[in-house]
Amino acid sequence: MPELHKEYPFIHIYAQQKLRQPVVIKGNIEGLCVLLNAIVSAIAQPESNGMAEVFDGNAEAYEAIVKVVNTHDELSPVPYQIQKQ
C-alpha cells in the first residue's frame, strides 16, 4: 500500500448499507478539517457545492462533495434503498 505523509488529508466515509445503520467518518485531523471546510462552504454558499479533496486508506485521491438540499426528494435515493437487481 502506498504511504503518504501524515500531513495529507485522509478520510473515509462508510455509507449506510441498511436502514438505521450509523454512518461512520474516519479521518486524521487534516482530513476532518478539509471536510469541515467543505461543509462550511456549502452552508455559506448553498447555490454551489462544498468540496473536499482527500485521500482514502489506499492513498487514492477522491473528492467528497457537500450539497445543501431543501426537500426529502433531493436526498433520494439513499444507498440502502438501492437494491441489487
N, C-alpha and C positions, 0 to 999 in steps of 0.2 A: 504494500500500500504506500502511495506517495506521502511524503512528510512535508508539511508546511510549517512555517514559523508560528509560534503561538500567538503572535500579534494579528494573524489573519482572522477575519470574522467567520466563525463556524456556527452554524445552527442546523438542526434537523427538526422538522415538523412532522410528527406522527399523526396522520389523519385518522378520523373515526372509521372503523370498519363496520360498526353496527350502532344502533340507537343507544343513547345514554352512555356510550363508552367515552372516557375522557380523551381530550386532545392533549398530547404532550409535546412541549417545545423544549429541546435541549440545546444549549449553546454555551460558548465561552462568553466572557464579558463583552468582548468586541462585537461578536455576532449579535448578542442581545441588544446592544446599543444601536447597531445598524438597523435591526428590526424595529426598535422603539422609534428611531428617527423616521422610518417609513410610515409608521402608524401616525406619528405627529404630522407628517407632511400630508397624509391623506385626510386627516381631520382639518388641517388648516386650509387645504385647497381641495375640497370634495369633488370638484369637476375634473381633477386629474388623479391618477393612482399614485400611491406611495410605492417606492421600490427599494428593496434591499438586495444588494449584490453580495452573496455569501458563498461559503464552501460547505460541502457535506463531509461526512466522515471519511470518504474516499478521496478527499482533496479535489473534488469536481466542483467547478463553479456553477451556480444557478441563481435565479432571481426569485425572490419572494415578493409577490405583488399584494399590496393592501388597497382595497377598494371600499369606498363608502357606498352603502346601498340604503334605500329608503322603504323597500317593501319586502315581504316574505318571498314573493315571486323572483326577485333579483338574487336570492340566495340559492335557488334551486338549480340543478339537482345537487343534493348533498351526496358525498361519496357512498354512504351506506345504503342509499336508495337505488344506486346503480347496480342492478342485478346482472349476474353472468347469464348470457343468453345462449 
